[in-house]
């Protein structure tokens, strides 16, 4: 897999899947058994579970925008530094209460297999905490089980 193709996949993940809500392109850019590990902790496994997760997330955060700050290529992996900004208009059942405005900075690690994304792991950047305001612990809904 070339360096350019990995950068293209990372950009498509952020721009087309998250910013444009074009979930149909997941078939092109992700392996059928993709694993997505978000900050919520529960792994999302497989394309169908990922489509459901991204759809529900976009319902909660319809104005969400992901901006790539940088992409580092490390062997067969890529790590993107991203900012996430948006407004909450409604919170689906199973999601914790949150502030109306969301801003966060994250490191997103990608691994690849057969020219597609096989795993994505999202972590807050060191020293930066997203501004989810809730006194309750985050208990994610379970997907892919």
C-alpha atoms as an extended CHARMM CRD file, in Angstrom:
* protein
*
       145  EXT
         1         1  UNK       CA              0.0000000000        0.0000000000        0.0000000000  PROA      1               0.0000000000
         2         2  UNK       CA              1.4660000000        3.3540000000       -0.9750000000  PROA      2               0.0000000000
         3         3  UNK       CA              1.8500000000        6.3110000000        1.3520000000  PROA      3               0.0000000000
         4         4  UNK       CA             -0.5270000000        8.3530000000       -0.7990000000  PROA      4               0.0000000000
         5         5  UNK       CA             -3.2420000000        5.6890000000       -0.6870000000  PROA      5               0.0000000000
         6         6  UNK       CA             -3.1370000000        5.5770000000        3.1290000000  PROA      6               0.0000000000
         7         7  UNK       CA             -3.3880000000        9.3710000000        3.3490000000  PROA      7               0.0000000000
         8         8  UNK       CA             -6.3070000000        9.2740000000        0.8930000000  PROA      8               0.0000000000
         9         9  UNK       CA             -8.1510000000        6.6800000000        3.0080000000  PROA      9               0.0000000000
        10        10  UNK       CA             -7.6940000000        8.7510000000        6.1750000000  PROA      10              0.0000000000
        11        11  UNK       CA             -8.9540000000       11.8680000000        4.4030000000  PROA      11              0.0000000000
        12        12  UNK       CA            -11.9700000000       10.0060000000        2.9720000000  PROA      12              0.0000000000
        13        13  UNK       CA            -12.8080000000        8.6090000000        6.4360000000  PROA      13              0.0000000000
        14        14  UNK       CA            -12.8840000000       12.1130000000        7.9120000000  PROA      14              0.0000000000
        15        15  UNK       CA            -14.3280000000       14.0800000000        5.0150000000  PROA      15              0.0000000000
        16        16  UNK       CA            -16.7340000000       11.7000000000        3.3120000000  PROA      16              0.0000000000
        17        17  UNK       CA            -17.8820000000        9.4640000000        6.1710000000  PROA      17              0.0000000000
        18        18  UNK       CA            -18.0040000000       11.9600000000        9.0340000000  PROA      18              0.0000000000
        19        19  UNK       CA            -18.3850000000       15.3930000000        7.4160000000  PROA      19              0.0000000000
        20        20  UNK       CA            -20.5420000000       14.4530000000        4.4180000000  PROA      20              0.0000000000
        21        21  UNK       CA            -22.3640000000       11.4780000000        6.0530000000  PROA      21              0.0000000000
        22        22  UNK       CA            -21.6850000000        9.3340000000        2.9940000000  PROA      22              0.0000000000
        23        23  UNK       CA            -21.8160000000        6.0220000000        4.8280000000  PROA      23              0.0000000000
        24        24  UNK       CA            -22.1160000000        4.0640000000        1.5750000000  PROA      24              0.0000000000
        25        25  UNK       CA            -18.4160000000        4.6530000000        0.8780000000  PROA      25              0.0000000000
        26        26  UNK       CA            -17.5010000000        2.5230000000        3.8880000000  PROA      26              0.0000000000
        27        27  UNK       CA            -17.7490000000       -0.4920000000        1.5440000000  PROA      27              0.0000000000
        28        28  UNK       CA            -14.9490000000        1.0430000000       -0.5530000000  PROA      28              0.0000000000
        29        29  UNK       CA            -12.5950000000        2.1960000000        2.1980000000  PROA      29              0.0000000000
        30        30  UNK       CA            -13.0830000000       -0.2830000000        5.0720000000  PROA      30              0.0000000000
        31        31  UNK       CA            -12.6600000000       -4.0240000000        5.4980000000  PROA      31              0.0000000000
        32        32  UNK       CA            -15.8860000000       -5.9710000000        6.2080000000  PROA      32              0.0000000000
        33        33  UNK       CA            -14.6220000000       -6.7670000000        9.7210000000  PROA      33              0.0000000000
        34        34  UNK       CA            -13.4480000000       -3.2330000000       10.5820000000  PROA      34              0.0000000000
        35        35  UNK       CA            -13.1570000000       -2.3990000000       14.2800000000  PROA      35              0.0000000000
        36        36  UNK       CA            -13.7910000000        1.1560000000       15.4560000000  PROA      36              0.0000000000
        37        37  UNK       CA            -12.6970000000        2.0060000000       18.9980000000  PROA      37              0.0000000000
        38        38  UNK       CA            -14.1310000000        5.3590000000       19.9700000000  PROA      38              0.0000000000
        39        39  UNK       CA            -13.6160000000        7.3010000000       23.1780000000  PROA      39              0.0000000000
        40        40  UNK       CA            -16.8090000000        5.7290000000       24.4930000000  PROA      40              0.0000000000
        41        41  UNK       CA            -14.9130000000        2.4890000000       25.0030000000  PROA      41              0.0000000000
        42        42  UNK       CA            -17.1450000000       -0.1280000000       23.3760000000  PROA      42              0.0000000000
        43        43  UNK       CA            -15.7290000000       -1.5110000000       20.1310000000  PROA      43              0.0000000000
        44        44  UNK       CA            -17.8900000000       -1.2240000000       17.0390000000  PROA      44              0.0000000000
        45        45  UNK       CA            -17.2530000000       -4.3210000000       14.9410000000  PROA      45              0.0000000000
        46        46  UNK       CA            -18.1410000000       -4.8170000000       11.2840000000  PROA      46              0.0000000000
        47        47  UNK       CA            -19.4780000000       -2.5470000000        8.5610000000  PROA      47              0.0000000000
        48        48  UNK       CA            -23.1620000000       -2.7770000000        9.5080000000  PROA      48              0.0000000000
        49        49  UNK       CA            -22.4720000000       -1.9240000000       13.1530000000  PROA      49              0.0000000000
        50        50  UNK       CA            -20.2370000000        0.9480000000       12.0340000000  PROA      50              0.0000000000
        51        51  UNK       CA            -22.9830000000        2.3150000000        9.7630000000  PROA      51              0.0000000000
        52        52  UNK       CA            -25.4320000000        2.1980000000       12.6780000000  PROA      52              0.0000000000
        53        53  UNK       CA            -22.9470000000        3.8440000000       15.0520000000  PROA      53              0.0000000000
        54        54  UNK       CA            -22.0690000000        6.6460000000       12.6390000000  PROA      54              0.0000000000
        55        55  UNK       CA            -25.7460000000        7.2360000000       11.8100000000  PROA      55              0.0000000000
        56        56  UNK       CA            -26.7120000000        7.5350000000       15.4840000000  PROA      56              0.0000000000
        57        57  UNK       CA            -23.7240000000        9.7620000000       16.1990000000  PROA      57              0.0000000000
        58        58  UNK       CA            -24.7030000000       12.0520000000       13.3310000000  PROA      58              0.0000000000
        59        59  UNK       CA            -28.2750000000       12.2410000000       14.6720000000  PROA      59              0.0000000000
        60        60  UNK       CA            -26.8880000000       13.4500000000       17.9970000000  PROA      60              0.0000000000
        61        61  UNK       CA            -24.3540000000       15.7910000000       16.3560000000  PROA      61              0.0000000000
        62        62  UNK       CA            -25.7830000000       16.8050000000       12.9500000000  PROA      62              0.0000000000
        63        63  UNK       CA            -23.3880000000       19.7520000000       12.6150000000  PROA      63              0.0000000000
        64        64  UNK       CA            -20.2930000000       17.7500000000       13.5680000000  PROA      64              0.0000000000
        65        65  UNK       CA            -17.2060000000       18.6370000000       11.5480000000  PROA      65              0.0000000000
        66        66  UNK       CA            -13.9210000000       16.7630000000       11.6360000000  PROA      66              0.0000000000
        67        67  UNK       CA            -10.8320000000       18.7170000000       10.6010000000  PROA      67              0.0000000000
        68        68  UNK       CA             -7.5350000000       16.9330000000       10.0210000000  PROA      68              0.0000000000
        69        69  UNK       CA             -4.6380000000       18.9060000000       11.4890000000  PROA      69              0.0000000000
        70        70  UNK       CA             -1.9160000000       16.4600000000       10.4490000000  PROA      70              0.0000000000
        71        71  UNK       CA             -1.3310000000       12.8780000000        9.3270000000  PROA      71              0.0000000000
        72        72  UNK       CA              1.7430000000       10.8650000000       10.3190000000  PROA      72              0.0000000000
        73        73  UNK       CA              2.5380000000        7.5750000000        8.5980000000  PROA      73              0.0000000000
        74        74  UNK       CA              4.1620000000        4.9530000000       10.8060000000  PROA      74              0.0000000000
        75        75  UNK       CA              4.9240000000        1.6860000000        9.0180000000  PROA      75              0.0000000000
        76        76  UNK       CA              1.5740000000        0.0910000000        8.1770000000  PROA      76              0.0000000000
        77        77  UNK       CA             -0.3210000000        2.6000000000       10.3360000000  PROA      77              0.0000000000
        78        78  UNK       CA             -1.3750000000        6.2190000000       10.1160000000  PROA      78              0.0000000000
        79        79  UNK       CA             -2.0690000000        8.6030000000       12.9750000000  PROA      79              0.0000000000
        80        80  UNK       CA             -4.1370000000       11.7100000000       12.3500000000  PROA      80              0.0000000000
        81        81  UNK       CA             -4.4240000000       14.6590000000       14.6920000000  PROA      81              0.0000000000
        82        82  UNK       CA             -7.9860000000       15.9240000000       14.3100000000  PROA      82              0.0000000000
        83        83  UNK       CA            -10.2800000000       18.5130000000       15.7870000000  PROA      83              0.0000000000
        84        84  UNK       CA            -13.9760000000       17.7950000000       16.1810000000  PROA      84              0.0000000000
        85        85  UNK       CA            -16.4890000000       20.6110000000       16.4830000000  PROA      85              0.0000000000
        86        86  UNK       CA            -20.2590000000       20.6660000000       16.5010000000  PROA      86              0.0000000000
        87        87  UNK       CA            -23.5390000000       21.3780000000       18.2250000000  PROA      87              0.0000000000
        88        88  UNK       CA            -25.8940000000       18.9130000000       19.8710000000  PROA      88              0.0000000000
        89        89  UNK       CA            -29.5200000000       19.2820000000       18.8440000000  PROA      89              0.0000000000
        90        90  UNK       CA            -30.8490000000       15.9880000000       20.2280000000  PROA      90              0.0000000000
        91        91  UNK       CA            -29.3110000000       13.0880000000       22.1390000000  PROA      91              0.0000000000
        92        92  UNK       CA            -30.3620000000        9.5460000000       21.1400000000  PROA      92              0.0000000000
        93        93  UNK       CA            -31.3480000000        7.0660000000       23.8250000000  PROA      93              0.0000000000
        94        94  UNK       CA            -28.3080000000        5.3720000000       25.3490000000  PROA      94              0.0000000000
        95        95  UNK       CA            -25.9930000000        8.3730000000       24.9590000000  PROA      95              0.0000000000
        96        96  UNK       CA            -24.9080000000       10.4180000000       27.9940000000  PROA      96              0.0000000000
        97        97  UNK       CA            -26.1370000000       13.9720000000       28.4800000000  PROA      97              0.0000000000
        98        98  UNK       CA            -23.6780000000       16.4240000000       26.9850000000  PROA      98              0.0000000000
        99        99  UNK       CA            -23.1000000000       20.1400000000       26.6300000000  PROA      99              0.0000000000
       100       100  UNK       CA            -24.6690000000       21.8720000000       23.6530000000  PROA      100             0.0000000000
       101       101  UNK       CA            -21.3560000000       22.6980000000       22.0180000000  PROA      101             0.0000000000
       102       102  UNK       CA            -18.6690000000       20.0890000000       21.4380000000  PROA      102             0.0000000000
       103       103  UNK       CA            -15.0020000000       20.8140000000       20.7620000000  PROA      103             0.0000000000
       104       104  UNK       CA            -12.2660000000       18.2430000000       21.0220000000  PROA      104             0.0000000000
       105       105  UNK       CA             -8.8150000000       17.3540000000       19.7840000000  PROA      105             0.0000000000
       106       106  UNK       CA             -8.0510000000       13.7240000000       19.1350000000  PROA      106             0.0000000000
       107       107  UNK       CA             -5.4210000000       11.3570000000       17.8560000000  PROA      107             0.0000000000
       108       108  UNK       CA             -6.9380000000        8.8200000000       15.5050000000  PROA      108             0.0000000000
       109       109  UNK       CA             -4.9120000000        5.7070000000       14.7450000000  PROA      109             0.0000000000
       110       110  UNK       CA             -5.6260000000        3.7680000000       11.5510000000  PROA      110             0.0000000000
       111       111  UNK       CA             -4.4140000000        0.3070000000       10.5780000000  PROA      111             0.0000000000
       112       112  UNK       CA             -4.8310000000       -1.0580000000        7.0850000000  PROA      112             0.0000000000
       113       113  UNK       CA             -5.3140000000       -4.4190000000        5.4450000000  PROA      113             0.0000000000
       114       114  UNK       CA             -5.7240000000       -5.2720000000        1.7600000000  PROA      114             0.0000000000
       115       115  UNK       CA             -5.7740000000       -1.6100000000        0.7590000000  PROA      115             0.0000000000
       116       116  UNK       CA             -8.5690000000       -0.6400000000        3.1570000000  PROA      116             0.0000000000
       117       117  UNK       CA             -9.0040000000        0.5580000000        6.7390000000  PROA      117             0.0000000000
       118       118  UNK       CA             -9.1240000000       -2.3950000000        9.1560000000  PROA      118             0.0000000000
       119       119  UNK       CA             -9.1020000000       -0.5970000000       12.5300000000  PROA      119             0.0000000000
       120       120  UNK       CA             -9.6560000000        2.9200000000       13.8040000000  PROA      120             0.0000000000
       121       121  UNK       CA             -8.9070000000        4.0050000000       17.3760000000  PROA      121             0.0000000000
       122       122  UNK       CA             -9.8530000000        7.4800000000       18.6120000000  PROA      122             0.0000000000
       123       123  UNK       CA             -8.1590000000        8.9430000000       21.7110000000  PROA      123             0.0000000000
       124       124  UNK       CA             -8.1200000000       12.4350000000       23.2240000000  PROA      124             0.0000000000
       125       125  UNK       CA             -4.8160000000       14.1780000000       22.6560000000  PROA      125             0.0000000000
       126       126  UNK       CA             -2.6350000000       14.2170000000       25.7710000000  PROA      126             0.0000000000
       127       127  UNK       CA             -3.5660000000       17.0470000000       28.0990000000  PROA      127             0.0000000000
       128       128  UNK       CA             -6.7370000000       17.9340000000       26.1910000000  PROA      128             0.0000000000
       129       129  UNK       CA            -10.1340000000       16.8500000000       27.4410000000  PROA      129             0.0000000000
       130       130  UNK       CA            -13.2170000000       17.2080000000       25.2490000000  PROA      130             0.0000000000
       131       131  UNK       CA            -15.8610000000       19.4430000000       26.7890000000  PROA      131             0.0000000000
       132       132  UNK       CA            -18.5690000000       16.8230000000       27.3020000000  PROA      132             0.0000000000
       133       133  UNK       CA            -20.2230000000       18.0820000000       30.4670000000  PROA      133             0.0000000000
       134       134  UNK       CA            -21.8580000000       15.4080000000       32.5480000000  PROA      134             0.0000000000
       135       135  UNK       CA            -21.6290000000       14.2440000000       36.1120000000  PROA      135             0.0000000000
       136       136  UNK       CA            -22.5230000000       10.7450000000       34.9770000000  PROA      136             0.0000000000
       137       137  UNK       CA            -19.9200000000        8.2940000000       33.7090000000  PROA      137             0.0000000000
       138       138  UNK       CA            -20.0030000000        7.6660000000       29.9850000000  PROA      138             0.0000000000
       139       139  UNK       CA            -21.6580000000        4.3190000000       29.3880000000  PROA      139             0.0000000000
       140       140  UNK       CA            -21.7020000000        3.6460000000       25.6690000000  PROA      140             0.0000000000
       141       141  UNK       CA            -24.4140000000        1.7740000000       23.8530000000  PROA      141             0.0000000000
       142       142  UNK       CA            -23.2570000000       -1.6490000000       22.6560000000  PROA      142             0.0000000000
       143       143  UNK       CA            -22.8780000000       -2.1810000000       18.9290000000  PROA      143             0.0000000000
       144       144  UNK       CA            -21.8340000000       -5.2480000000       17.0120000000  PROA      144             0.0000000000
       145       145  UNK       CA            -22.8390000000       -7.8420000000       19.5840000000  PROA      145             0.0000000000
